């Protein structure tokens, strides 16, 4: 199945109702934009842009799917260039063009291309924004190199929600658990060091690596309350294991704190999340 066929299929199946809503795959394209533009993820992304690129006027949105981010940025007043290789009106460039017309946007241009093959001039954009697309790269180094090439000096590279794996077994677990990979076979993930290396080799300086539990940008659709509950449960389990090993000594706060430091333990533990997502904030040198 193609990606478009996969989305059309799951829209019709009740088992995927929540996923369709959470991933902004509704048939009503404007509804997707309106929900995304009000989401905690997008609001947090706006904060990052204000902090790291307050004077930015132009944004290149790479691999932007059905256009939820590109349209949201354009509605904010940015000059947006959207790049999406899928031509479909369901999940691709065709959908973005329909939304451009619907919203009467003259500050949005749409191109059908892979990131590795963009044909823009050097130093063209204030921001290159990549949401859930870098892990799909046919060639990760070339993908990132092209994105950095078209950034202006000191421009902001903002990569959002890319799947991360730590070893081959972790990757197989991720692919097995991904709800849509079995239909279209197009999922992928890289190790954090691969992302970091590609960004650095392209000539950008990483300011921050946001791990899965560091930001709602990554852990959505989980809520803050759910994150806290996961952490509390993990800590309770760890304390129980420690008690089984050393008995009442584990009740002493100093002993628990020392255990946390020595083990490098952090709750909640992202290792338990197959294909957890990371985001990167970087500047072009």
Secondary structure, DSSP 8 states (H G I E B T S, - for coil): --HHHHHHHHHT-GGGHHHHHHTT--S-HHHHHHHHHTSHHHHHHHHHHHHH-TT--EEEEES-TTSHHHHHHHHHT-EEEEE-S---TTTSHHHHHHHHHHHT-SSEEEE---GGG----TT-EEEEEEES-GGG-SSHHHHHHHHHHTEEEEEEEEEEEEEB-SSHHHHHHHHHH-TTHHHH-----B-HHHHHHHHHHTTEEEEEEE-GGG-HHHHTTS-HHHHHHHHHHHHHHHHHHHHHHHGGGGGSHHHHHHHHHHHT--SS-GGGSTT-EEEEEEEE-
